Amino acid sequence: MSEQKGHVEHAESQHAEGDHGHHIVSPVVYVVILLTLLVCTGLTVGASYIEMGVFNPIAAIAIACIKMVLVVLFFMHVRYSTKLTMLTVGCGFFMFLVLIGMTLADYISRAWGQW
């Protein structure tokens, strides 16, 4: 009987160690993030009216990356997650940057108007 009780206590302690509490985020944080996302959207629209040549898509993607980081960190609660989750998201973001970099390198290196 005591052996069975010890097994239950061991299982409960393992559950408690693996149990991650939920972080409660203040509504003020969400409002600040909302306003920041709206400002970034305005920057994207404003940048589209400025003639920057081949740098227009680069500016738009840079602003979109900032917005993506804010959404992932705060709305997906990665900021309050385990280090393994942060590493996984960081690796995904790094792969995204590599693919965008390769796409922009191809876009910039084209001989526009010479064909």
C-alpha positions as CSV (number, residue, x, y, z in Angstrom):
1,M,0.0,0.0,0.0
2,S,2.8,2.4,0.9
3,E,4.6,1.5,-2.3
4,Q,1.5,2.5,-4.3
5,K,1.3,5.8,-2.4
6,G,4.9,6.5,-3.1
7,H,4.3,5.9,-6.8
8,V,1.4,8.3,-6.8
9,E,3.5,11.0,-5.0
10,H,6.3,10.5,-7.6
11,A,3.9,10.9,-10.5
12,E,2.4,14.1,-8.9
13,S,5.9,15.6,-8.4
14,Q,6.8,14.8,-12.0
15,H,3.6,16.5,-13.2
16,A,4.4,19.5,-11.1
17,E,7.9,19.8,-12.5
18,G,6.6,19.7,-16.1
19,D,3.6,21.9,-15.5
20,H,4.2,25.4,-16.9
21,G,2.1,28.1,-15.4
22,H,0.3,30.5,-17.7
23,H,1.7,34.1,-17.6
24,I,-1.1,36.7,-17.4
25,V,-0.4,39.6,-19.6
26,S,-1.9,43.0,-18.8
27,P,-4.3,44.5,-21.2
28,V,-2.1,47.6,-21.3
29,V,0.6,45.5,-23.0
30,Y,-1.8,44.4,-25.6
31,V,-2.9,47.9,-26.3
32,V,0.7,49.1,-26.6
33,I,1.4,46.3,-29.1
34,L,-1.7,47.1,-31.0
35,L,-0.7,50.7,-31.3
36,T,2.8,49.7,-32.3
37,L,1.4,47.4,-35.0
38,L,-0.8,50.2,-36.3
39,V,2.2,52.6,-36.5
40,C,4.2,50.0,-38.3
41,T,1.3,49.5,-40.8
42,G,1.3,53.3,-41.3
43,L,5.0,53.2,-41.9
44,T,4.6,50.5,-44.5
45,V,1.9,52.5,-46.3
46,G,4.1,55.6,-46.1
47,A,7.2,53.8,-47.4
48,S,5.2,52.6,-50.4
49,Y,4.8,56.2,-51.5
50,I,8.5,57.0,-51.2
51,E,10.5,56.1,-54.3
52,M,13.5,54.1,-53.0
53,G,14.1,52.0,-56.1
54,V,15.0,48.4,-55.3
55,F,14.9,49.2,-51.6
56,N,11.1,49.5,-51.5
57,P,10.5,45.8,-50.9
58,I,13.5,45.6,-48.5
59,A,11.9,48.4,-46.4
60,A,8.5,46.7,-46.5
61,I,9.9,43.3,-45.5
62,A,11.9,44.9,-42.6
63,I,8.8,46.5,-41.2
64,A,6.9,43.2,-41.7
65,C,9.6,41.4,-39.8
66,I,9.3,43.8,-36.9
67,K,5.6,43.3,-36.8
68,M,6.0,39.5,-37.0
69,V,8.4,39.5,-34.0
70,L,5.9,41.5,-31.9
71,V,3.1,39.1,-32.8
72,V,5.1,36.0,-32.1
73,L,6.6,37.3,-28.8
74,F,3.4,38.7,-27.3
75,F,0.3,37.3,-28.9
76,M,1.8,33.8,-29.2
77,H,3.3,34.1,-25.7
78,V,6.8,33.0,-26.8
79,R,8.3,35.7,-24.6
80,Y,7.1,33.8,-21.6
81,S,7.8,30.2,-22.9
82,T,10.6,27.8,-22.3
83,K,14.0,28.2,-23.8
84,L,13.4,25.3,-26.1
85,T,10.3,27.0,-27.5
86,M,12.3,30.2,-28.0
87,L,15.1,28.3,-29.7
88,T,12.6,26.6,-32.1
89,V,11.0,29.9,-33.0
90,G,14.4,31.5,-33.4
91,C,15.5,28.8,-35.8
92,G,12.3,29.3,-37.8
93,F,12.9,33.0,-37.9
94,F,16.5,32.5,-39.0
95,M,15.4,30.2,-41.8
96,F,12.8,32.8,-42.9
97,L,15.6,35.5,-43.0
98,V,17.8,33.2,-45.1
99,L,15.0,32.5,-47.6
100,I,14.1,36.2,-47.8
101,G,17.8,37.1,-48.2
102,M,18.1,34.7,-51.1
103,T,14.9,36.0,-52.7
104,L,16.1,39.7,-52.4
105,A,19.6,38.8,-53.7
106,D,17.9,37.4,-56.8
107,Y,15.5,40.4,-57.1
108,I,18.3,43.0,-56.8
109,S,20.7,41.2,-59.1
110,R,18.4,41.1,-62.1
111,A,19.1,43.2,-65.1
112,W,15.9,45.2,-65.1
113,G,15.0,46.7,-68.5
114,Q,18.0,45.1,-70.3
115,W,16.0,42.3,-71.8
